[in-house]
Amino acid sequence: MNELISCEFNIDTACVELRYAGGGGINIYCPGVEDSLDTTLSMRTEMDWLIYNAPLEYARMVLDGTLEGYLREGSGMHDLED
């Protein structure tokens, strides 16, 4: 597998973008992820915190399908002012 060289949120495209050394990449469209989950306001706040402050962890959870479970267990851990 190619080595990950960057992971960041691109506010212009609303995507978390993963780039690999081999030239490939993955774009995760964040509004689409949010719309696909049944979330509360505190869960969306936690998701926003992840997107801006820990995009790699957000991407990992989206790709392995654990984001919704994390949000249900951990919502309220961070607020937008952290």
Secondary structure, DSSP 8 states (H G I E B T S, - for coil): ---EEEEEEETTTTEEEEEETTS-EEEEEHHHHHHHS---HHHHHHHHHHHHH-HHHHHHHHHHT-HHHHHHHHTTS--TT-
